[in-house]
């Protein structure tokens, strides 16, 4: 075929335009404020054996790529010896549950040896199982389809009973709820629904320690307050903790004073973007969760406790492909950061937001200029994803 014939063919059958980026933005979120989380969780975590702040890595090559001044990655690949941040929420919630239980009157048939029940895509369940083992308690963990057998084995290795559920994460939650109705059981879930909010709220309080660490680490690095913080999102509880921290004035003491509030970006897999769908619809929305390499984010329903906070306090949300997530995994590894696909989603999301077609408009909506500091939360290490 000649060049002229190629040109005619291209004119007759033009390539389809690129699909629009799954994106939502609401810059007015930066004016929303809320109460600060209670400070008790951080002191509790600091009292635990093996506590140390996880690393905050500065990666200049990413700053160059993204055309910003500085990029930092909060590395949760080892938190209390586990490959994800989830132990922060599970440990604080379980401590508060046991304190409450110690002061209540026994019920008929109550053995006073509570069994902790939860549903998980992997990391939360292992954290609950670890805490139960350390306290001499039992744990029962429900896992949906798609959780790798090695991840299940890691939960069982903590001494937990594991039940596989033929269905999605939402189905696993339903089965865990039913199991927790027993008199010797308590549900320790990081997702809320109507009538079940007290314990998920404790889990969110536990996550606040991570953001307090970031504040101190940025200050020690001589960094300005972040212009953009990117957070991987499943049911939204961790993102709720991020919004609560940054919208409550907790960063007022950082270098350079309070300054503008940071933009907060939620990042989800395209096959399970329930928060993005909810933001676009203006109401809590359930989506069918498909298969994704970002197993810990494969959630179809936002937490009812998180939803109003995310609706009012998130600046933007974006959904990314598995290919983009795995590319971010490789690039973080090349920079010395161990990240699983869920953790690397934050980098994939920031790349999608700040670059490509429409990138200039999205940068303006997020308030990200060439002098900006960007923080990426890598919520899990490669060890959290056996088989990849």
DRENDO-1510 file (C-alpha; in Angstrom, 1 decimal, always signed):
<recs>
REC; n; res; u; v; w
REC; 1; UNK; +0.0; +0.0; +0.0 .
REC; 2; UNK; +1.4; +3.4; -1.0 .
REC; 3; UNK; +1.7; +6.4; +1.4 .
REC; 4; UNK; -1.2; +8.0; -0.4 .
REC; 5; UNK; -3.4; +4.9; +0.0 .
REC; 6; UNK; -2.4; +4.9; +3.7 .
REC; 7; UNK; -3.5; +8.5; +4.1 .
REC; 8; UNK; -6.9; +7.7; +2.3 .
REC; 9; UNK; -7.4; +4.7; +4.5 .
REC; 10; UNK; -6.7; +6.7; +7.6 .
REC; 11; UNK; -9.2; +9.4; +6.5 .
REC; 12; UNK; -11.9; +6.8; +5.7 .
REC; 13; UNK; -11.3; +4.8; +8.9 .
REC; 14; UNK; -9.9; +7.2; +11.5 .
REC; 15; UNK; -8.6; +5.9; +14.8 .
REC; 16; UNK; -11.2; +6.2; +17.6 .
REC; 17; UNK; -10.6; +9.1; +19.9 .
REC; 18; UNK; -9.0; +8.2; +23.3 .
REC; 19; UNK; -11.5; +7.2; +26.0 .
REC; 20; UNK; -12.2; +10.0; +28.4 .
REC; 21; UNK; -10.3; +9.7; +31.7 .
REC; 22; UNK; -12.6; +8.4; +34.5 .
REC; 23; UNK; -12.3; +11.6; +36.5 .
REC; 24; UNK; -14.2; +13.8; +38.9 .
REC; 25; UNK; -13.1; +17.1; +40.4 .
REC; 26; UNK; -14.6; +19.5; +43.0 .
REC; 27; UNK; -12.1; +22.2; +43.9 .
REC; 28; UNK; -14.5; +23.7; +46.4 .
REC; 29; UNK; -13.7; +20.7; +48.7 .
REC; 30; UNK; -10.6; +22.6; +49.9 .
REC; 31; UNK; -12.9; +25.1; +51.8 .
REC; 32; UNK; -14.7; +22.3; +53.7 .
REC; 33; UNK; -13.6; +21.7; +57.3 .
REC; 34; UNK; -14.3; +19.1; +59.9 .
REC; 35; UNK; -13.3; +18.2; +63.5 .
REC; 36; UNK; -9.8; +16.7; +64.1 .
REC; 37; UNK; -9.5; +13.0; +65.0 .
REC; 38; UNK; -8.8; +12.2; +68.6 .
REC; 39; UNK; -5.0; +12.0; +69.3 .
REC; 40; UNK; -5.2; +8.9; +71.5 .
REC; 41; UNK; -4.4; +6.4; +68.7 .
REC; 42; UNK; -1.0; +7.8; +67.9 .
REC; 43; UNK; +0.1; +7.5; +71.6 .
REC; 44; UNK; -1.3; +4.0; +71.7 .
REC; 45; UNK; +0.6; +2.9; +68.6 .
REC; 46; UNK; +3.8; +4.4; +69.9 .
REC; 47; UNK; +3.5; +2.3; +73.0 .
REC; 48; UNK; +3.3; -1.0; +71.1 .
REC; 49; UNK; +6.4; -3.2; +70.7 .
REC; 50; UNK; +8.1; -2.7; +67.4 .
REC; 51; UNK; +6.5; +0.6; +66.6 .
REC; 52; UNK; +8.4; +3.0; +64.3 .
REC; 53; UNK; +7.2; +5.5; +61.7 .
REC; 54; UNK; +7.3; +4.0; +58.3 .
REC; 55; UNK; +9.7; +5.5; +55.7 .
REC; 56; UNK; +8.9; +8.6; +53.6 .
REC; 57; UNK; +11.0; +8.4; +50.5 .
REC; 58; UNK; +11.7; +11.4; +48.3 .
REC; 59; UNK; +12.0; +10.5; +44.6 .
REC; 60; UNK; +13.4; +13.3; +42.5 .
REC; 61; UNK; +12.9; +11.4; +39.2 .
REC; 62; UNK; +9.2; +11.4; +39.8 .
REC; 63; UNK; +9.2; +15.1; +40.6 .
REC; 64; UNK; +10.9; +15.7; +37.2 .
REC; 65; UNK; +8.4; +13.4; +35.4 .
REC; 66; UNK; +5.4; +15.1; +37.0 .
REC; 67; UNK; +6.9; +18.7; +36.7 .
REC; 68; UNK; +6.6; +19.5; +40.4 .
REC; 69; UNK; +9.2; +20.5; +43.0 .
REC; 70; UNK; +9.2; +17.4; +45.2 .
REC; 71; UNK; +7.5; +14.0; +45.4 .
REC; 72; UNK; +7.4; +11.9; +48.5 .
REC; 73; UNK; +6.2; +8.3; +48.8 .
REC; 74; UNK; +4.9; +7.0; +52.2 .
REC; 75; UNK; +6.1; +3.4; +52.3 .
REC; 76; UNK; +3.8; +1.1; +54.2 .
REC; 77; UNK; +5.5; -2.1; +53.0 .
REC; 78; UNK; +6.4; -3.0; +56.7 .
REC; 79; UNK; +4.1; -1.8; +59.5 .
REC; 80; UNK; +4.4; -3.8; +62.7 .
REC; 81; UNK; +6.0; -6.6; +60.6 .
REC; 82; UNK; +3.1; -6.8; +58.2 .
REC; 83; UNK; +3.2; -5.7; +54.6 .
REC; 84; UNK; +0.5; -3.0; +54.8 .
REC; 85; UNK; -0.9; -0.1; +56.8 .
REC; 86; UNK; -4.0; -2.0; +58.1 .
REC; 87; UNK; -2.5; -2.9; +61.5 .
REC; 88; UNK; -2.9; +0.7; +62.5 .
REC; 89; UNK; -6.7; +0.5; +62.3 .
REC; 90; UNK; -7.1; -3.0; +63.5 .
REC; 91; UNK; -4.9; -2.6; +66.5 .
REC; 92; UNK; -6.6; +0.5; +67.8 .
REC; 93; UNK; -10.1; -0.8; +67.2 .
REC; 94; UNK; -9.4; -4.1; +68.9 .
REC; 95; UNK; -7.8; -2.3; +71.9 .
REC; 96; UNK; -10.9; -0.1; +72.3 .
REC; 97; UNK; -13.3; -3.1; +71.9 .
REC; 98; UNK; -11.5; -5.0; +74.7 .
REC; 99; UNK; -11.6; -1.9; +76.9 .
REC; 100; UNK; -15.3; -1.6; +76.3 .
REC; 101; UNK; -15.8; -5.3; +76.9 .
REC; 102; UNK; -13.9; -5.2; +80.2 .
REC; 103; UNK; -16.5; -2.7; +81.6 .
REC; 104; UNK; -19.7; -4.2; +80.4 .
REC; 105; UNK; -21.9; -6.7; +82.3 .
REC; 106; UNK; -21.6; -10.3; +81.0 .
REC; 107; UNK; -24.5; -11.6; +78.9 .
REC; 108; UNK; -26.1; -15.0; +79.2 .
REC; 109; UNK; -23.8; -17.5; +77.4 .
REC; 110; UNK; -21.0; -15.0; +77.1 .
REC; 111; UNK; -17.6; -16.7; +77.5 .
REC; 112; UNK; -15.8; -13.4; +78.0 .
REC; 113; UNK; -13.3; -14.5; +75.4 .
REC; 114; UNK; -14.3; -12.6; +72.3 .
REC; 115; UNK; -13.7; -14.0; +68.9 .
REC; 116; UNK; -12.8; -11.4; +66.3 .
REC; 117; UNK; -14.7; -11.8; +62.9 .
REC; 118; UNK; -14.0; -9.9; +59.7 .
REC; 119; UNK; -14.1; -10.0; +55.9 .
REC; 120; UNK; -11.1; -9.0; +53.9 .
REC; 121; UNK; -9.4; -8.8; +50.5 .
REC; 122; UNK; -6.2; -9.7; +52.4 .
REC; 123; UNK; -4.4; -7.1; +54.5 .
REC; 124; UNK; -7.1; -6.1; +56.9 .
REC; 125; UNK; -7.9; -9.7; +57.7 .
REC; 126; UNK; -4.3; -10.6; +58.4 .
REC; 127; UNK; -3.9; -7.5; +60.7 .
REC; 128; UNK; -7.0; -8.6; +62.7 .
REC; 129; UNK; -5.7; -12.2; +62.9 .
REC; 130; UNK; -2.2; -10.9; +64.0 .
REC; 131; UNK; -3.7; -8.8; +66.8 .
REC; 132; UNK; -6.0; -11.7; +67.9 .
REC; 133; UNK; -3.0; -14.1; +68.0 .
REC; 134; UNK; -0.9; -11.6; +70.1 .
REC; 135; UNK; -3.8; -11.2; +72.5 .
REC; 136; UNK; -4.5; -14.9; +72.8 .
REC; 137; UNK; -7.8; -14.6; +71.1 .
REC; 138; UNK; -9.4; -16.3; +68.1 .
REC; 139; UNK; -10.1; -14.8; +64.7 .
REC; 140; UNK; -12.4; -15.9; +61.9 .
REC; 141; UNK; -11.7; -14.3; +58.6 .
REC; 142; UNK; -13.9; -14.4; +55.5 .
REC; 143; UNK; -12.3; -14.0; +52.1 .
REC; 144; UNK; -13.9; -13.4; +48.7 .
REC; 145; UNK; -13.0; -14.9; +45.4 .
REC; 146; UNK; -9.8; -13.6; +43.9 .
REC; 147; UNK; -7.7; -13.6; +47.0 .
REC; 148; UNK; -4.5; -15.4; +46.3 .
REC; 149; UNK; -4.0; -18.8; +48.1 .
REC; 150; UNK; -0.7; -17.5; +49.5 .
REC; 151; UNK; -2.5; -14.5; +51.0 .
REC; 152; UNK; -5.0; -16.9; +52.6 .
REC; 153; UNK; -2.2; -19.0; +53.9 .
REC; 154; UNK; -0.6; -15.9; +55.5 .
REC; 155; UNK; -3.9; -15.2; +57.4 .
REC; 156; UNK; -4.1; -18.9; +58.4 .
REC; 157; UNK; -0.4; -18.6; +59.5 .
REC; 158; UNK; -1.6; -16.1; +62.1 .
REC; 159; UNK; -3.8; -18.8; +63.6 .
REC; 160; UNK; -7.1; -17.6; +62.2 .
REC; 161; UNK; -9.9; -19.7; +60.8 .
REC; 162; UNK; -10.5; -18.7; +57.2 .
REC; 163; UNK; -13.7; -19.2; +55.3 .
REC; 164; UNK; -13.6; -18.8; +51.5 .
REC; 165; UNK; -16.8; -17.1; +50.1 .
REC; 166; UNK; -18.0; -17.8; +46.5 .
REC; 167; UNK; -18.6; -14.2; +45.6 .
REC; 168; UNK; -17.4; -10.6; +45.9 .
REC; 169; UNK; -16.0; -8.7; +48.9 .
REC; 170; UNK; -19.6; -7.5; +49.6 .
REC; 171; UNK; -20.7; -11.2; +49.9 .
REC; 172; UNK; -17.8; -11.9; +52.3 .
REC; 173; UNK; -18.9; -9.0; +54.4 .
REC; 174; UNK; -22.4; -10.4; +54.6 .
REC; 175; UNK; -21.2; -13.8; +55.7 .
REC; 176; UNK; -18.9; -12.2; +58.3 .
REC; 177; UNK; -21.8; -10.2; +59.7 .
REC; 178; UNK; -23.8; -13.4; +60.1 .
REC; 179; UNK; -21.0; -15.2; +61.8 .
REC; 180; UNK; -20.5; -12.3; +64.2 .
REC; 181; UNK; -24.0; -12.6; +65.5 .
REC; 182; UNK; -22.8; -15.3; +67.9 .
REC; 183; UNK; -22.6; -14.3; +71.5 .
REC; 184; UNK; -18.9; -14.8; +71.8 .
REC; 185; UNK; -18.1; -12.9; +68.6 .
REC; 186; UNK; -17.5; -9.3; +67.5 .
REC; 187; UNK; -17.3; -7.9; +64.0 .
REC; 188; UNK; -14.1; -5.9; +63.3 .
REC; 189; UNK; -14.8; -4.4; +59.9 .
REC; 190; UNK; -13.2; -1.4; +58.2 .
REC; 191; UNK; -16.5; -0.7; +56.4 .
REC; 192; UNK; -19.6; +0.9; +57.9 .
REC; 193; UNK; -23.3; +0.6; +57.1 .
REC; 194; UNK; -26.5; +1.8; +58.8 .
REC; 195; UNK; -26.4; +0.4; +62.4 .
REC; 196; UNK; -22.7; -0.5; +62.2 .
REC; 197; UNK; -20.5; +2.5; +62.6 .
REC; 198; UNK; -18.8; +2.5; +66.0 .
REC; 199; UNK; -16.1; +0.0; +65.2 .
REC; 200; UNK; -15.4; +1.3; +61.6 .
REC; 201; UNK; -15.0; +4.8; +63.2 .
REC; 202; UNK; -12.3; +3.3; +65.5 .
REC; 203; UNK; -10.5; +1.8; +62.6 .
REC; 204; UNK; -10.5; +5.2; +60.8 .
REC; 205; UNK; -9.1; +6.8; +64.0 .
REC; 206; UNK; -6.3; +4.3; +64.0 .
REC; 207; UNK; -5.2; +5.3; +60.5 .
REC; 208; UNK; -4.7; +8.9; +61.7 .
REC; 209; UNK; -1.2; +7.9; +63.0 .
REC; 210; UNK; +0.1; +7.5; +59.4 .
REC; 211; UNK; -0.8; +11.1; +58.5 .
REC; 212; UNK; +0.7; +12.5; +61.7 .
REC; 213; UNK; +3.9; +10.7; +60.8 .
REC; 214; UNK; +3.9; +12.3; +57.3 .
REC; 215; UNK; +3.5; +15.8; +58.8 .
REC; 216; UNK; +6.5; +15.3; +61.0 .
REC; 217; UNK; +8.6; +13.7; +58.3 .
REC; 218; UNK; +7.9; +16.5; +55.8 .
REC; 219; UNK; +8.8; +19.0; +58.4 .
REC; 220; UNK; +12.1; +17.2; +59.1 .
REC; 221; UNK; +12.8; +17.1; +55.3 .
REC; 222; UNK; +12.3; +20.9; +55.1 .
REC; 223; UNK; +9.4; +20.4; +52.8 .
REC; 224; UNK; +6.4; +22.7; +52.3 .
REC; 225; UNK; +2.9; +21.5; +53.1 .
REC; 226; UNK; +1.8; +19.2; +50.3 .
REC; 227; UNK; -0.2; +20.6; +47.4 .
REC; 228; UNK; -1.5; +17.2; +46.5 .
REC; 229; UNK; -2.0; +14.0; +48.5 .
REC; 230; UNK; -3.0; +10.8; +46.6 .
REC; 231; UNK; -4.7; +8.0; +48.4 .
REC; 232; UNK; -5.7; +4.5; +47.1 .
REC; 233; UNK; -9.4; +3.8; +47.8 .
REC; 234; UNK; -11.4; +0.6; +48.4 .
REC; 235; UNK; -14.5; +1.2; +50.6 .
REC; 236; UNK; -13.2; +4.6; +51.5 .
REC; 237; UNK; -12.2; +4.3; +55.2 .
REC; 238; UNK; -8.6; +5.1; +54.6 .
REC; 239; UNK; -9.5; +8.1; +52.4 .
REC; 240; UNK; -11.9; +9.2; +55.1 .
REC; 241; UNK; -8.9; +9.3; +57.5 .
REC; 242; UNK; -7.0; +11.4; +55.0 .
REC; 243; UNK; -9.8; +13.9; +54.5 .
REC; 244; UNK; -10.4; +14.1; +58.2 .
REC; 245; UNK; -6.7; +14.9; +58.8 .
REC; 246; UNK; -6.2; +17.4; +56.1 .
REC; 247; UNK; -9.5; +19.2; +56.4 .
REC; 248; UNK; -9.2; +19.6; +60.2 .
REC; 249; UNK; -6.3; +22.0; +60.2 .
REC; 250; UNK; -3.9; +19.3; +61.5 .
REC; 251; UNK; -1.1; +20.5; +59.1 .
REC; 252; UNK; -1.1; +24.1; +60.4 .
REC; 253; UNK; +2.2; +23.6; +62.1 .
REC; 254; UNK; +4.1; +22.5; +59.0 .
REC; 255; UNK; +6.9; +24.4; +57.4 .
REC; 256; UNK; +5.7; +27.5; +55.7 .
REC; 257; UNK; +2.6; +27.8; +58.0 .
REC; 258; UNK; -0.8; +26.6; +57.2 .
REC; 259; UNK; -0.9; +27.9; +53.6 .
REC; 260; UNK; -3.4; +26.6; +51.1 .
REC; 261; UNK; -5.2; +23.3; +51.9 .
REC; 262; UNK; -3.9; +20.3; +50.0 .
REC; 263; UNK; -5.8; +18.7; +47.2 .
REC; 264; UNK; -6.9; +15.2; +48.0 .
REC; 265; UNK; -7.0; +12.7; +45.1 .
REC; 266; UNK; -8.8; +9.3; +45.5 .
REC; 267; UNK; -7.5; +6.5; +43.2 .
REC; 268; UNK; -9.5; +3.4; +42.3 .
REC; 269; UNK; -9.3; +0.6; +39.8 .
REC; 270; UNK; -11.5; +1.1; +36.8 .
REC; 271; UNK; -13.4; -2.1; +37.5 .
REC; 272; UNK; -14.4; -1.2; +41.1 .
REC; 273; UNK; -14.6; +2.6; +41.2 .
REC; 274; UNK; -17.5; +2.9; +43.7 .
REC; 275; UNK; -16.4; +6.2; +45.2 .
REC; 276; UNK; -15.9; +7.8; +41.8 .
REC; 277; UNK; -19.3; +6.6; +40.7 .
REC; 278; UNK; -20.8; +7.9; +44.0 .
REC; 279; UNK; -19.2; +11.3; +43.5 .
REC; 280; UNK; -20.4; +11.6; +40.0 .
REC; 281; UNK; -24.0; +10.6; +41.0 .
REC; 282; UNK; -24.0; +12.7; +44.1 .
REC; 283; UNK; -25.2; +9.8; +46.2 .
REC; 284; UNK; -23.8; +6.6; +47.6 .
REC; 285; UNK; -23.7; +4.2; +44.7 .
REC; 286; UNK; -22.9; +0.5; +44.4 .
REC; 287; UNK; -21.0; -0.8; +41.4 .
REC; 288; UNK; -20.3; -4.4; +40.4 .
REC; 289; UNK; -16.8; -5.2; +41.4 .
REC; 290; UNK; -14.8; -6.9; +38.6 .
REC; 291; UNK; -11.5; -8.7; +38.5 .
REC; 292; UNK; -8.5; -6.4; +39.1 .
REC; 293; UNK; -4.8; -6.9; +40.1 .
REC; 294; UNK; -5.6; -4.3; +42.8 .
REC; 295; UNK; -7.3; -6.9; +45.0 .
REC; 296; UNK; -7.4; -4.8; +48.1 .
REC; 297; UNK; -9.3; -2.0; +46.2 .
REC; 298; UNK; -11.8; -4.4; +44.6 .
REC; 299; UNK; -14.8; -3.1; +46.5 .
REC; 300; UNK; -18.2; -2.3; +45.1 .
REC; 301; UNK; -19.8; -0.3; +47.9 .
REC; 302; UNK; -18.5; +2.7; +49.8 .
REC; 303; UNK; -18.6; +2.8; +53.6 .
REC; 304; UNK; -21.6; +4.7; +54.7 .
REC; 305; UNK; -19.5; +6.4; +57.4 .
REC; 306; UNK; -16.9; +7.5; +54.8 .
REC; 307; UNK; -19.2; +8.6; +52.1 .
REC; 308; UNK; -20.4; +12.0; +53.5 .
REC; 309; UNK; -16.8; +12.9; +54.4 .
REC; 310; UNK; -15.5; +11.9; +50.9 .
REC; 311; UNK; -18.4; +13.7; +49.2 .
REC; 312; UNK; -17.6; +17.0; +50.9 .
REC; 313; UNK; -13.8; +16.8; +51.4 .
REC; 314; UNK; -12.3; +15.1; +48.3 .
REC; 315; UNK; -11.0; +17.4; +45.6 .
REC; 316; UNK; -10.9; +14.7; +42.9 .
REC; 317; UNK; -11.2; +11.0; +42.1 .
REC; 318; UNK; -9.7; +9.0; +39.2 .
REC; 319; UNK; -9.9; +5.4; +38.1 .
REC; 320; UNK; -6.8; +3.6; +36.7 .
REC; 321; UNK; -6.2; +0.5; +34.7 .
REC; 322; UNK; -4.4; -2.6; +35.9 .
REC; 323; UNK; -1.7; -1.9; +33.3 .
REC; 324; UNK; -1.1; +1.6; +34.7 .
REC; 325; UNK; -1.0; +0.2; +38.3 .
REC; 326; UNK; +1.6; -2.5; +37.3 .
REC; 327; UNK; +3.7; +0.1; +35.5 .
REC; 328; UNK; +3.7; +2.1; +38.7 .
REC; 329; UNK; +4.8; -1.0; +40.7 .
REC; 330; UNK; +7.8; -1.4; +38.4 .
REC; 331; UNK; +8.8; +2.2; +38.5 .
REC; 332; UNK; +8.5; +2.4; +42.3 .
REC; 333; UNK; +10.6; -0.7; +42.6 .
REC; 334; UNK; +13.3; +0.9; +40.4 .
REC; 335; UNK; +13.4; +3.8; +42.8 .
REC; 336; UNK; +13.8; +1.4; +45.8 .
REC; 337; UNK; +10.2; +1.4; +47.0 .
REC; 338; UNK; +8.5; -2.0; +47.4 .
REC; 339; UNK; +4.8; -1.5; +46.4 .
REC; 340; UNK; +2.0; -3.8; +45.5 .
REC; 341; UNK; -0.6; -2.7; +42.9 .
REC; 342; UNK; -2.8; -1.1; +45.5 .
REC; 343; UNK; +0.0; +0.9; +46.9 .
REC; 344; UNK; +1.3; +1.9; +43.5 .
REC; 345; UNK; -2.2; +3.0; +42.5 .
REC; 346; UNK; -1.4; +6.4; +44.0 .
REC; 347; UNK; +1.4; +7.0; +41.5 .
REC; 348; UNK; -0.8; +5.7; +38.6 .
REC; 349; UNK; -3.5; +8.1; +39.7 .
REC; 350; UNK; -1.3; +11.1; +39.9 .
REC; 351; UNK; +0.2; +10.3; +36.5 .
REC; 352; UNK; -3.3; +10.1; +35.0 .
REC; 353; UNK; -4.3; +13.4; +36.7 .
REC; 354; UNK; -1.3; +15.5; +35.9 .
REC; 355; UNK; -0.3; +14.3; +32.5 .
REC; 356; UNK; -1.8; +13.5; +29.1 .
REC; 357; UNK; -4.7; +15.1; +27.3 .
REC; 358; UNK; -6.4; +17.5; +29.6 .
REC; 359; UNK; -3.6; +17.4; +32.1 .
REC; 360; UNK; -3.2; +21.2; +32.2 .
REC; 361; UNK; -6.9; +21.6; +33.2 .
REC; 362; UNK; -6.7; +18.9; +35.8 .
REC; 363; UNK; -3.5; +20.4; +37.3 .
REC; 364; UNK; -5.3; +23.8; +37.5 .
REC; 365; UNK; -8.3; +22.1; +39.2 .
REC; 366; UNK; -6.0; +20.5; +41.7 .
REC; 367; UNK; -3.9; +23.6; +42.3 .
REC; 368; UNK; -0.6; +21.8; +41.4 .
REC; 369; UNK; +2.1; +24.1; +40.0 .
REC; 370; UNK; +5.8; +23.7; +39.4 .
REC; 371; UNK; +6.6; +24.5; +43.0 .
REC; 372; UNK; +4.3; +21.9; +44.4 .
REC; 373; UNK; +5.1; +19.1; +46.9 .
REC; 374; UNK; +3.2; +15.9; +46.1 .
REC; 375; UNK; +2.7; +13.0; +48.6 .
REC; 376; UNK; +1.8; +9.5; +47.3 .
REC; 377; UNK; +0.5; +7.0; +49.9 .
REC; 378; UNK; +1.8; +3.5; +49.1 .
REC; 379; UNK; -0.5; +1.4; +51.3 .
REC; 380; UNK; +1.1; -2.0; +50.8 .
REC; 381; UNK; +4.4; -3.7; +49.8 .
REC; 382; UNK; +5.0; -6.3; +47.2 .
REC; 383; UNK; +4.9; -9.0; +49.9 .
REC; 384; UNK; +1.2; -8.3; +50.2 .
REC; 385; UNK; +0.6; -9.6; +46.7 .
REC; 386; UNK; +2.0; -13.1; +46.4 .
REC; 387; UNK; +1.8; -14.6; +43.0 .
REC; 388; UNK; +2.3; -11.3; +41.1 .
</recs>
